[in-house]
Amino acid sequence: MQLSISVDNPVASAGSPLSGIVDLELQKETTIGGIKVRFRGISLTTTIKHAVQLDARDISQSRFKVKEWHLHVDITTLLFVGQRGTALPAGKHSFPYIINVPVFSRCDCITRLEEYRNKSLHWTCTAATSRVVGTTPLPPSLKADHDRYVRYRIIAILERPGKLALNMSKVKNIIVVPVTFIHAFDPFRNDQTSLVRKVKDAIFTVKCKKLPDSYFQDGSLQRPKRSSRSLVTFGSKGTYVGVPTQLEVILFNDGNAPIMEPLNVEIYAHIQVDDISRIDGILNVRLSSMRIELRSLTSGLTTEFEGPLSVIKKTLFRENSLNIPLTAESDSGPPKFRLDNHVFSDLDISKIVPGFQLLNLHYHHQLVVTVELCFNSSSSKSIECVCPIAVVSGVDFDLDTHRLMPPRYNVGEIQFEVDDRIDDNDRFLDL
Ligand SMILES: [Zn+2]
């Protein structure tokens, strides 16, 4: 007797059907209790909690880990019900199945947040006891680390009649792509002009031989009085100029980035502000390197332990040995140098799992841009700017009509980097 399950679309978006076939091969005529297919999704998180001890002298001793799981979907479909005494003949039997992946998670624990915060040890997911559908979107498949993941599986189950007979099961992992909630008729939706800007300031000391005397007239290279630091120093080997530099990262569409669309980002260096702008044309500025990294951060609910619980880094672009001369975009105001268009046109984020927020598992992203600039052929100076980015699936679900919008791309092409090996240690949680 051999049981197997195939899936037509192992990458499926919330709100769309999941289909395939359960195959059963029998060597001889066999009595079968039933054949079922079960689609189940859970999230597991590990939270660090404090033991309540009145005499706790050593705080580190009173911390302990609590593993907690939440049920997001659990749908069972009967494919075959064996009547009493009936047997299936020898040979191959195929049972097609179709299950609709829900848009919303069944876990509704977020509505019991106060209760949840006060509970110190054991927590039972609301979905385990109620059939009510929550308002939290179904989270995407994710494996942040061994202690924090969201996992979906389709399980074929063959039930044998009789008390002593062992059931058979076969499991396959499913990658779930979440929906992005939208209001389709919102006039400001997909407003590319709504920008997210992040800037990082630095002052670089640059050796500057070529400054003519005219630049050292009264006040021309002095910082305003709010800062005591002089912008110009005269060393024995040359003149050193403090160059205030600003790295600016611009994202469009309010920082929303659908995974299957090219990500456009504009990167500028603003060099020379205040009086130093007078030396425009003398500073020779070159772009020596650029690195763009996407950081995926996992965090929990607790406020006592701020900071990410885990960080996944992915390099989207990296070029170390550039030597690109830069020219300012405009003659008026502090010179502004565009950097991105010299080295790339857009970035690929198709392997990034979109952000989401569950009760105790938050997943969000940052775009980290690091550039090195070279002034007057001196050694390169590095500056880094961190910009929050909302990575979304781009599978839109209209909250007004409660419908999926027409697909913008083929969901099957998504390649989330999810470690989806079936882990026997966790199997008891699923079945
Ligand atoms: Zn829950």
Residues whose N, C-alpha, C, O or C-beta is under 5 A from the ligand:
A	BS01	ZN	H70 L71 C107 D108 C109 C125 T126 A127
